[in-house]
Amino acid sequence: MNGLTRQSTLDFRAPAGSHRRLKSIHGRDGVDLEAAQRAVVDLLTALGKDPVSEHLADTPRRVAHAYAEMLTPRDFDLTTFPNEEGYGELVLVRGIPVQSLCEHHLLPFQGVAHVGYLPGERILGLSKLARVVELFARDLQVQERLTKQVADWLLEHLAPRGVGVVVEAEHLCMSLRGVRAAGSRTVTSAMLGVLRDDARTRQEFFALTGFHP
C-alpha cells in the first residue's frame, strides 16, 4: 500500500456557537426542559441547598438547558460523492473534538477522535466525519461504545473497504472523584474491514493518528 497523501489528512476545528435543537435524533423523545428544571430543584434541595436563594434561583433553568445542549446532536445530511477517481488510500480526519457525558456519573468526558476510512465506491464529505462523532457523543455514553458506534455507522452507511476510529478522552468522573487521576486519558479504538484484517494498513492508520497500541 502506498503512503497517504497530504491532502487526505486534515485537522478539524468545529465552528463555535452553532444553534442546536432540543429534539433528540437517537430515536427517543427530546429533552423535557420543565421536568429537568424540577429535577434540578429537587437535587439542590437533597444536597442541602436552597434552590430559591439569590445565587441559585436561576440554576435549574441553566442546568436543564446545558444538559439539553449536551444531549442533542445537530441534524445533518449524509453527503457522499462517487469515487470517480478510484481513490483507494486512507482518508483520515484527525483531532475531531469530542464532548460527551458519562452515563454512570453524568459528568463530562472530552478529548479528540481520529476517524479514517478506505473508500469504496463513494467518498464522504469530510465535515460529515465530525458530524457522525457528534451524533453519538451527544448522549449518555461510555467511551468504548461511542468508539464502536461511530465505526459501525460509517461501515453501514458508507460501505467503505475499511474503517478506523481512535478516541482519546479525559473523564471528569475519574479526574475529579474516585482516584482523582487528573490529566489521565483513556484511549479506545475500533477497526473494521481492511483496517482490521491487514496489519500494514492498520499500522499506517495508527502511525498517522499517533496512537501506539
N, C-alpha and C positions, 0 to 999 in steps of 0.2 A: 504494500500500500504506500502511495506517495505521501509526502509531508503535507500538512494542512496549509492552505494559502492564507496570507494575512487577512484577506478580505472576508474570510469566513469566520473569523474570531472577533467578537465585539464585546465591549464593556457597556453594560446597560445602566442608565441612570433614569429612573422614572420621574416624570414631572410631578411637582407638588401641587396640592390644592385642588385636585380633581373632585368633582361632586360625585357622591355615591348614594344610590337609592337605598332605602331601608328594606326593600323586598329581597328575600333570600332567593338564590338560584340553585340551591343544593337540594331542591325537591321538598322543602319544608316551608311552613308559613314564615312570614317575615317577623322582625322583632316587634313585640308589643311594648311600645315605649312607656305607656301609662302603667302597665303591670310591672315593668322593670323599675320604674321610679318608686312604686310602692314597696317593691322588694328591697331596694336600697335603703329606704326609710326604716324598714324592719331590721335590716342588717346593722345600721348605725345604732339603733336602739339596743339590739342584742350585744353590741360591742361597748355599751355603756356610754354612748354619746347622745347628745341632744340634737336631733335632726332639724329642729326649728330654731336653733341658735343662729346668730347673725352670720357666722362663718360657714355653717353647714346647710343653711336653708335652701340653697340652690344646688347643693351637691347631688341629690338624687337625679335631677334633670341632667346634669353634666355627665354623671356616670352612665346613665341609660343611653344617652346619645353617643358617648365614647364607645361603649360595648357594641351598640348597633353599627357604628362605623367599622369597628374591627372585625365584625362578623358578617359584613355584607360586601361581597366582591362586586366589581363593576361588570355590567354586561359587555360582551364583545362578540363580534362576528369572526368566525374562523376563516381567515383569509389565506387561501392556498393558491399556488400557481403551477402550471405544468412545468415539469423539469425538462424543458425543451433542449437544453444543452447537454443533458445526460450527466449532470454534475454528480459525482459519486464519492466525494470526500466528506469528512466531518464538517458539519455546521454547528458551531459552538457559541453560545452566549454566556459570558462569564459575569459574575458579580451582580446577579439579579437580586435586588433587596427582598428579604423575606421577613414579614412580621406576622406572628400568629399567637394564639392563646393556648397554653397548656390546659388540656381538658381535666386534669387532675386537681389543679390549684387555681385555675382561672387567672394565672399570671402570664405575662407575655414571654415569648422567646423570639429572638430576632437574629438575623445574620444574612447570609447570601446563599444563592443557589447558582450552580453551574449546570446548564442544560444543553445537551447536544444530541444530534441525530445524524444518521446516514440516509440521505434522501433516496426514496424510491421513485415513483412516477410523478410525485408532486413535491413542491417545496412550500414552506410555511413563511408567511410574513414574520420578520424577526421579532417585532414587538409582541407578537402573539405568544411567544415562549414565556415572556414575563407575565402576560395575562393568565396563562394556564397556571403558573405558580401561584398567582394571587387568588385564582378561583378556588384552590384548595387550601391556601394558607389562611384565608379569612373565614375561619371556622374554629370550633374547639378541636384541638388536634394533638397528636403525638408526632414527633418528627419522623419516625420510621414510616408511619402510614402516609404522611404528607409526601415523602420522597417517592414512595411506590405509586401513589395516586397520580402524580404528575407523569411518571414514566408510562404507566398503563394507559392514561388518557391519550398521550401522544401516539402510542402504538396503535390504539384503536381508531383514532380519528385521522391520522396522517398516513398510516400504513408505510412507515419507513422500513429500511432494512435493519435498523438498529437504533436504540435509544439509550442515552446515558444521563443520569441525574445525580449530582452530588449536592448535599445541603450541609452547610456549616452554620451552627447557631449557638448562641448563649441563652441559657434558660434561667430566668429570674427565680423560678421555683427551686433552683439548685444554688444560685449565687447569693440570694437574699435570705434563704432559710435552710434548714437541714444542715448539710455540711458547709454551707456558705463558701463555696468554691468560686469566688469572684474571678471572672476572666476565663474560666474554663469553657471550652467549646465542644459541642457534640457534632460528629461528622457521620452522615449516613449516605449510602449510595444505592442506586438501583440501575442495573444493567440488563438490557433486553436485546434479543436478536443477535446480530453480529457482534455488538459490543460485549455481549456476554460470552459468546462462543469462540471468538477469535482473540487470542491473547495479545497479538501485536496491536490490533485496533484498540483494544481495551487499554493497553498501556499508553498508547498515544493520547487517548482521551484523558487519562489520569495525569499524564505529564502536562498537558495543556491547562488543566484545571489547578495544577499544583498539589493535587491530592496523591498521597503515597500510602496505599493500603498495606 
